[in-house]
Every structure is written in structure tokens, then in C-alpha cells.
Amino acid sequence: MYEDHPVLNSLQQQLGSLRDQYRRIPNELNRYRVVRQEQLIAQWAPAVATIG
């Protein structure tokens, strides 16, 4: 249902970018940003959050 949705794609791209940033600079702020982005995706598309 959500595979090609532009909002979901944007959220997932942002998540990828935040994860890369956290890998480069592993601090609490970057971890918070990753977790918050994951929560936004889970709220927006719960079925997708359990898959990826």
C-alpha cells in the first residue's frame, strides 16, 4: 500500500541519512534523531515499520 508513496519515501531517505550521520558521529543527539525518525515512520505507516 505504501511502497511508492512520496511521503514515506522521503521519511525513509531522511532516516537513511540520519543513520549515516549516527555512524559517523555516534552521540546522543544523533541517536535521538534516528529514533525519532523511526517513530515518525511507525506512526505514519505502522505496517512498514514492522518490515524495515
Secondary structure as GFF3:
##gff-version 3
##sequence-region A 1 52
A	DSSP	alpha_helix	6	24	.	.	.	ID=ss1
A	DSSP	alpha_helix	28	44	.	.	.	ID=ss2
A	DSSP	alpha_helix	46	51	.	.	.	ID=ss3
###
